[in-house]
């Protein structure tokens, strides 16, 4: 069971860092700091976007619009952290 707890923690951390990279990349593209004309930047942007967007799309359908501000990454990060805490607290005490 300890391996399951480790796997849950690793997946939660991976999702956290991917969402954070997605948010930062979207800001850099929006403020024209990086240009999607560059093939390397475009491949990184679309790669991260392809991994994170399936997680964010259901949240965006539920959340109301907030004047152009996307709160779905925050909701996803909070949801993943809450899920991780609940799952790890249920798994770890069962081991003892």
KAQUIWO-V520951 format. One line per field, one symbol per residue. psi: psi as a letter, one per 20 degrees, with the letter a starting at -180 (. if undefined). burial: b if it has 16 or more other C-alpha atoms within 10 Angstrom, else e. A space follows every 10 residues. Layout:
psi = ???
burial = ???
//
This chain:
psi = hhhggggggg gggggghggg hggghhghgh jkgqpihphg gghgghgghh hhhhhhghhh hgqqqlkipo jhhggggggg ggggggghhh gghhh.
burial = eeeebeebbe ebbebbebbb bbbebeeebe eeeeeeeeee eeeebeebbe ebbeebeebb eeeeeeeeee ebbeebbeeb beebeeebee eeeeee
//
